[in-house]
Amino acid sequence: MEHAIWAEGLVKRFGQTTALDGVDLAVRPGTVLGLLGPNGAGKTTAVRVLATLLQPDAGHAAVRGYDVVRQAHQVRQLVGLTGQYASVDEALTGVENLVLIGRLLGMPRKRAKQRAHELLAQFNLSDAADRAVKTYSGGMRRRLDLAASLVGRPPLLFLDEPTTGLDPRARSELWELIRNLVAEGVTVLLTTQYLDEADALADEIVVIDEGRVIATGTPEELKAKTGGQSLAVRPAEASDLSAVVSIVGELAEVSPDVTGDLVTVPVSDPHLLPAVVRRLDEAGVVVTELTLSSSSLDEVFLTLTGHPAGSQDESEGSPA
């Protein structure tokens, strides 16, 4: 099966700064690849190379089989790009922005206007079609920006931190729009610092730090590799806390972590949970919380990079 996006050994330098240091990527058609990394890790540089906005200093990359350097014109006809900040013209209305892009793509005026209204309806912006974009909320601008990248019906979409600065409701709405696009067969390369976003949308994840790929896999594979599971128990009565600590510690064969009245312990044995339930019942201990959870992507990211997502990297300031 031909990859929708393929890259091998990508290198890009800006003076003394190496933004990409041998990056490999492979994206299956009709899926979402989440590209994670702290500020300055090289995410945006990778997107700009794949979108033909930058030429790599070494390595090769192809979009649906077309080389991003030698066949840049063909690649540009296949991709839509939404950057970190809305790029629409604030002085124009929503429909005027989309018609302008359609005309630039060579569409007849009537077809460009029809396509504009189709997209405005799809992105729930019809009521604001004839309003100047400067009157739009942040979420509306991001939706219009995403719509603008889809005027030409590209089969691939590059989303570079598309929900930066949006409130939770606007982020959720944009997530749903992205899911709908993927369901229609669009392939998405998503860069983000929001780990819940990658967890919710990505079929596979590539973690990049200091220009290098340091981990790949599905969200669940990365969680399993990094931290396994943890068991949390909270007794209903404070007087039972010591009994819970004793039971959980004995069965897990490690010293539990106690925060307030919550007792947590790492889990490697799938039989631990039912064993704890039986012992608590035999001891007459009533609990208000008993949960078994996987590691979060936040924990994975911290383990892999040594710092939380969104932290400022020393290489920030380069075009990465």
C-alpha positions in Angstrom: 0.0 0.0 0.0 1.4 3.4 -1.0 1.7 5.8 1.9 -0.2 9.1 1.7 2.9 10.8 3.2 6.4 9.3 3.4 9.6 10.8 4.6 13.1 9.4 5.2 16.1 11.1 6.8 14.8 14.7 6.6 17.3 17.3 7.6 16.8 21.0 7.8 19.2 23.6 9.2 18.8 27.3 9.9 22.3 28.6 10.4 23.8 26.8 13.4 20.4 25.4 14.4 19.3 21.9 13.2 15.5 22.0 13.1 15.2 18.5 11.6 17.9 15.8 12.2 17.0 12.7 10.2 13.2 12.6 10.6 11.3 9.6 9.2 7.5 9.6 8.7 4.9 7.3 7.2 1.2 8.1 7.1 -1.4 5.7 5.9 -4.2 7.0 3.6 -7.4 8.0 5.4 -5.8 8.3 8.9 -4.6 10.9 11.3 -0.9 11.1 12.2 -0.3 13.1 15.3 3.1 14.9 15.4 3.9 15.7 19.0 6.7 17.7 20.5 7.6 20.7 22.6 8.1 24.2 21.2 11.1 24.3 18.9 11.1 20.5 18.4 10.8 20.7 14.6 7.1 20.1 14.1 6.3 23.2 12.0 9.5 22.8 10.0 8.5 19.2 9.1 5.0 20.4 7.9 6.6 23.2 5.9 8.9 20.8 4.1 6.1 18.4 3.3 3.9 21.3 2.1 6.8 22.4 -0.3 7.3 25.7 1.6 10.8 24.7 2.5 13.4 22.5 0.8 15.2 19.9 3.0 19.0 20.0 3.2 19.0 16.2 3.2 16.7 13.3 3.0 13.6 12.6 0.8 9.9 13.0 1.2 6.9 12.2 -1.0 3.2 13.0 -0.9 1.1 10.3 -2.6 4.2 9.3 -4.5 5.2 12.8 -5.6 8.6 14.1 -4.5 8.2 17.3 -2.5 11.2 18.9 -4.2 11.2 17.6 -7.8 7.4 17.5 -8.1 6.4 20.3 -5.8 3.7 21.6 -8.2 1.8 18.2 -8.1 2.2 18.1 -4.3 0.6 21.5 -3.9 -2.4 20.4 -5.9 -3.0 17.6 -3.3 -2.6 19.3 0.0 -4.4 21.9 2.1 -2.6 23.7 5.0 -4.0 25.3 8.1 -1.3 27.0 10.1 -1.1 28.0 13.7 -2.9 31.3 13.1 -5.9 32.2 11.0 -4.7 33.4 7.6 -8.1 34.7 6.3 -8.6 38.4 5.3 -10.4 40.1 8.2 -11.7 42.9 5.9 -13.6 40.4 3.7 -16.7 38.5 4.5 -16.6 34.7 5.0 -18.0 34.0 1.6 -15.7 36.5 -0.1 -12.7 34.8 1.5 -13.7 31.4 0.2 -14.7 32.7 -3.3 -11.3 34.5 -3.6 -9.5 31.2 -2.9 -11.6 29.4 -5.3 -10.9 31.9 -8.0 -7.2 31.7 -7.3 -7.5 27.9 -7.8 -9.0 28.5 -11.2 -12.6 27.9 -10.5 -15.3 29.7 -12.5 -16.9 32.4 -10.4 -20.3 30.6 -10.1 -18.6 27.4 -9.0 -16.4 29.2 -6.5 -19.4 30.8 -4.9 -21.2 27.5 -4.8 -18.3 25.8 -3.2 -18.0 28.7 -0.7 -21.6 28.2 0.5 -21.1 24.5 0.7 -18.2 24.9 3.0 -19.9 27.6 5.1 -22.8 25.3 5.7 -20.5 22.3 6.5 -18.7 24.4 9.1 -21.8 26.0 10.6 -20.9 29.5 9.3 -23.8 30.2 6.9 -25.4 32.7 9.3 -22.1 34.7 9.3 -21.4 34.3 5.5 -21.9 38.0 4.7 -20.3 39.4 7.8 -16.7 40.7 7.9 -14.3 38.2 9.4 -13.1 40.8 11.9 -16.5 40.3 13.6 -16.0 36.6 14.0 -15.0 34.9 17.3 -11.7 33.0 17.5 -13.5 29.6 17.0 -15.3 30.9 13.9 -12.1 32.2 12.4 -10.4 28.8 12.9 -13.3 27.1 11.3 -13.2 29.5 8.3 -9.5 28.9 8.1 -10.0 25.2 7.9 -12.7 25.6 5.3 -10.4 27.8 3.3 -7.9 24.9 3.1 -10.6 22.6 1.7 -11.9 24.8 -1.1 -10.0 22.7 -3.7 -11.0 19.3 -2.0 -7.5 18.2 -1.2 -7.1 14.6 -0.2 -4.4 15.5 2.4 -4.6 18.1 5.1 -1.8 19.5 7.2 -3.0 21.0 10.4 -0.3 22.9 12.3 -1.6 23.3 15.9 -5.1 24.2 14.6 -6.7 24.7 18.0 -4.2 27.0 19.6 -6.0 29.7 21.6 -9.4 28.2 21.3 -11.8 27.6 24.2 -12.8 24.0 25.1 -16.1 24.3 23.2 -14.5 25.6 20.0 -11.8 22.9 20.2 -14.4 20.2 20.6 -16.3 21.5 17.5 -13.1 21.6 15.5 -12.3 18.0 16.5 -15.6 16.9 15.3 -15.1 18.6 11.9 -11.7 16.8 11.6 -13.3 13.5 12.4 -15.9 14.0 9.7 -13.2 14.9 7.1 -11.3 11.7 7.9 -14.5 9.7 7.7 -14.8 11.1 4.1 -11.3 9.7 3.3 -9.1 12.8 4.0 -5.6 12.0 5.3 -4.5 14.4 8.1 -1.1 15.3 9.5 -1.8 17.0 12.8 0.9 18.8 14.9 -0.2 19.7 18.4 1.0 20.3 22.0 -2.4 19.2 23.4 -2.0 15.6 24.3 -5.7 15.1 24.8 -6.1 16.3 21.2 -3.7 13.7 19.9 -5.3 11.0 22.1 -8.7 11.9 20.7 -7.9 12.2 17.0 -4.7 10.4 16.1 -4.5 6.9 14.7 -0.8 6.9 15.2 1.6 9.3 17.0 5.2 10.4 16.3 7.0 12.1 19.2 9.7 14.5 18.0 12.2 16.3 20.2 15.2 18.4 19.2 14.6 17.5 15.5 14.6 13.8 16.1 11.9 11.1 16.3 12.1 9.6 19.7 8.9 7.4 19.7 6.2 6.1 17.4 3.0 4.1 17.8 -0.7 4.3 18.5 -1.7 6.2 21.6 -2.4 2.9 23.4 0.9 1.4 22.4 2.8 4.5 23.7 0.9 4.4 27.0 1.6 0.6 27.4 5.4 1.0 26.6 5.8 3.9 29.1 3.8 3.3 32.2 1.4 0.4 32.2 -1.5 0.9 34.6 -2.2 2.2 38.0 -4.8 1.2 40.7 -6.4 3.9 42.9 -8.4 3.2 46.0 -10.2 5.7 48.3 -11.8 4.4 51.5 -15.2 5.8 52.6 -13.9 6.2 56.2 -10.6 7.8 57.1 -10.1 5.2 59.8 -9.8 2.5 57.1 -6.9 4.3 55.3 -4.2 2.2 57.0 -6.1 -1.0 56.2 -6.3 0.0 52.5 -2.6 0.8 52.4 -1.7 -2.5 54.0 -3.9 -4.6 51.7 -2.9 -2.9 48.5 0.8 -2.8 49.4 0.8 -6.5 50.4 -1.0 -7.7 47.2 1.0 -5.4 44.8 4.3 -6.2 46.6 5.3 -2.5 46.5 4.8 0.5 48.8 1.7 2.4 47.7 1.7 6.2 47.1 -0.7 7.9 49.5 -2.1 11.4 48.7 -4.6 12.5 51.2 -7.0 9.6 51.4 -6.2 8.2 47.9 -4.0 5.1 47.7 -2.3 4.4 44.3 0.0 1.7 43.2 1.4 0.6 39.8 -0.1 -2.5 38.3 1.7 -5.2 36.3 -0.5 -8.2 37.2 -4.1 -8.2 35.8 -5.2 -10.3 38.8 -4.4 -7.5 41.2 -7.7 -5.7 41.0 -10.0 -8.7 41.8 -7.7 -9.7 44.6 -7.9 -6.2 46.1 -11.7 -6.2 45.8 -11.9 -9.6 47.6 -9.6 -8.6 50.4 -11.3 -5.2 51.0 -14.6 -7.0 51.1 -13.3 -9.6 53.6 -12.0 -6.8 55.8 -15.3 -4.9 55.6 -13.7 -1.8 54.1 -16.1 0.3 52.0 -14.5 2.4 49.3 -15.8 5.5 47.4 -13.3 5.1 44.6 -11.7 2.1 42.9 -10.2 2.7 39.5 -7.7 1.0 37.2 -6.4 3.4 34.6 -3.7 3.4 31.8 -0.9 5.9 31.7 -1.9 9.3 30.2 -0.2 10.7 27.1 1.0 13.5 29.5 2.9 10.8 31.5 4.3 9.3 28.2 5.4 12.7 27.0 7.1 13.5 30.3 8.9 10.2 30.4 10.1 10.4 26.7 11.2 14.1 26.6 12.0 14.9 30.3 9.6 17.8 30.3 5.8 18.4 29.9 4.2 19.2 26.6 4.1 22.8 25.8 7.2 23.7 27.7 9.7 26.1 26.2 12.5 24.3 24.4 16.0 25.9 24.3 15.9 25.7 20.5 12.8 27.9 20.3 13.3 30.9 18.2 14.2 28.9 15.1 11.6 28.4 12.5 10.9 24.9 14.0 
